[in-house]
Amino acid sequence: MSEFVNRLAARASDEGVLDVAYATLDTPLGTALVAATRRGLVRVALPNEPLEYALLDIADGVSPRVLEFPARLDDARRELEEYFEGRRQRFELPLDWRLSHPGFYRRVLRATARVPFGEVITYSEAAARAGSPRAFRAAGSALGSNPIPIVVPCHRVVRSGGAIGDYGGGPEMKRFLLDLEGAL
């Protein structure tokens, strides 16, 4: 990012016209995107998701006033880097849930956010923790729409038979994350 663009983003932030800041992050899986509002982390786009799709999702769901401004994402990028280096087991970032569907879907994501590092639960358990024990398919849909993967660890939810199940980043990425955490 050029110094000029960085100054423009800083000025937009200072003047209150920057609703969402984003930055990219190099991970062992490829380049990811992180985005935050003043409330907290609102979006993590996995390396297999095109940057443009993530930015459109943010513009449609939060605000079109989105700029690349890495300074606002320093904590998020640091915590994710520590996670991938094996030095962080718990994220301490404030979250902005606006891009998650309200109701049951959001309850599933909030319950999943409490699954500890290195542990897994089943889709049925995720549904039960969200208050609807038989809604395991809906829990899977909720996890599939997770706007803050890794930080909200939907990769820690597996099928009842022990198979890893689906994941937005693909099964190889899910297996990598579970291996990183020692959960497999």
C-alpha positions in Angstrom: 0.0 0.0 0.0 1.5 3.4 -1.0 2.1 6.0 1.6 -0.5 8.3 -0.2 -3.2 5.7 0.0 -2.3 4.9 3.6 -2.7 8.6 4.5 -6.1 8.8 2.7 -7.3 5.8 4.7 -6.0 7.2 7.9 -7.8 10.5 7.2 -11.0 8.7 6.3 -10.8 6.8 9.6 -10.1 10.0 11.6 -13.0 11.8 10.0 -15.4 8.9 10.7 -16.1 8.0 7.0 -14.3 4.7 7.1 -16.9 2.1 8.1 -14.9 -1.0 7.3 -11.1 -1.4 7.2 -9.5 -4.4 5.6 -6.1 -5.9 5.1 -4.6 -9.1 3.7 -2.7 -11.6 5.7 -0.3 -14.3 4.4 -1.1 -17.7 6.0 0.3 -21.2 5.4 -2.9 -21.7 3.4 -2.5 -18.7 1.2 -3.5 -15.0 1.4 -6.5 -14.3 3.6 -8.5 -11.1 4.1 -9.5 -9.7 7.5 -11.9 -6.8 7.9 -13.1 -4.9 10.9 -15.5 -2.2 11.9 -15.2 0.0 15.0 -17.2 -2.8 16.7 -14.8 -5.5 15.9 -13.7 -8.2 13.4 -16.5 -8.6 10.9 -15.1 -10.8 8.2 -12.3 -13.3 7.5 -12.1 -14.5 3.9 -10.2 -17.7 3.5 -7.5 -18.0 0.9 -9.8 -19.8 -1.6 -12.3 -17.0 -1.6 -11.7 -14.2 -4.2 -10.9 -10.9 -2.6 -13.6 -9.2 -4.7 -16.4 -11.5 -3.4 -15.4 -10.8 0.2 -15.4 -7.0 -0.4 -18.8 -7.2 -2.1 -20.2 -9.1 0.8 -18.9 -6.5 3.2 -20.2 -3.6 1.1 -23.6 -5.2 0.8 -23.9 -6.3 4.4 -22.2 -3.6 6.3 -21.3 -0.5 4.3 -19.8 0.4 0.9 -17.3 2.7 2.8 -14.6 0.0 2.8 -10.9 0.8 2.5 -7.7 -1.0 2.8 -6.3 0.2 6.2 -4.0 -2.4 7.8 -3.3 -0.3 10.9 -6.9 -1.0 12.1 -6.3 -4.8 11.7 -2.9 -5.0 13.5 -4.4 -7.0 16.5 -6.4 -9.4 14.2 -3.4 -10.0 12.0 -1.1 -10.6 14.9 -3.5 -13.0 16.6 -4.0 -15.0 13.4 -0.3 -15.1 12.8 0.3 -16.4 16.3 -2.4 -19.0 15.7 -0.8 -20.3 12.6 2.6 -20.3 14.3 1.1 -22.5 17.1 1.5 -19.8 19.7 -2.2 -18.9 20.2 -5.0 -21.1 21.2 -7.7 -18.5 21.9 -8.6 -15.3 20.1 -9.3 -12.2 22.1 -10.7 -10.0 19.4 -14.0 -8.2 19.6 -16.4 -9.5 17.0 -19.0 -7.7 14.9 -21.7 -10.2 14.1 -23.5 -8.1 11.5 -22.7 -10.4 8.6 -24.0 -13.5 10.4 -27.7 -14.4 10.0 -29.7 -13.6 13.2 -31.6 -16.2 15.2 -30.6 -19.8 15.2 -27.6 -19.3 12.8 -26.0 -16.7 15.0 -26.6 -18.9 18.1 -24.8 -21.8 16.4 -21.9 -19.5 15.6 -21.7 -18.1 19.1 -21.8 -21.6 20.5 -19.1 -22.7 18.1 -16.9 -19.7 19.1 -16.8 -21.4 22.6 -15.4 -24.7 21.4 -11.9 -24.9 22.8 -8.7 -25.2 20.8 -7.9 -28.8 20.0 -11.4 -30.1 20.6 -14.2 -30.9 18.2 -18.0 -31.2 18.5 -20.5 -32.7 16.1 -23.1 -30.9 14.1 -25.8 -32.3 16.4 -23.9 -31.0 19.4 -23.6 -27.5 17.8 -27.4 -27.6 17.1 -28.1 -28.6 20.7 -25.8 -25.9 22.1 -27.8 -23.4 20.0 -31.1 -24.7 21.5 -32.4 -27.0 18.7 -30.9 -30.5 19.2 -32.5 -32.0 16.0 -31.6 -29.1 13.7 -28.1 -30.5 12.8 -28.6 -29.8 9.1 -29.5 -26.2 9.8 -26.5 -26.0 12.1 -24.3 -27.2 9.1 -25.8 -24.4 7.0 -25.1 -21.9 9.7 -21.5 -23.0 9.9 -21.2 -22.9 6.1 -22.3 -19.2 6.2 -19.8 -18.3 8.9 -18.4 -14.8 8.0 -15.5 -15.1 10.6 -14.0 -18.5 10.0 -10.9 -19.6 12.0 -11.7 -17.0 14.7 -15.2 -18.5 15.0 -13.8 -22.0 14.6 -16.4 -23.8 12.5 -13.6 -26.1 11.5 -14.0 -27.7 14.9 -17.4 -29.1 14.0 -17.3 -32.6 12.5 -19.8 -35.3 11.5 -21.1 -37.7 14.2 -19.2 -40.6 12.7 -15.9 -38.7 13.0 -15.6 -37.7 9.4 -14.4 -34.1 9.1 -17.3 -33.0 7.0 -17.6 -29.9 4.8 -15.8 -26.6 5.1 -15.8 -23.4 3.2 -12.1 -23.6 2.6 -12.4 -27.3 1.5 -11.7 -30.5 3.3 -7.9 -30.1 3.0 -8.0 -26.7 4.7 -10.2 -28.1 7.5 -7.9 -31.1 8.0 -4.9 -28.7 8.1 -6.5 -26.6 10.8 -7.5 -29.6 12.9 -4.0 -31.0 12.5 -2.5 -27.7 13.6 -4.7 -27.8 16.7 -3.9 -31.5 17.4 -7.6 -32.4 17.1 -7.1 -35.3 14.7 
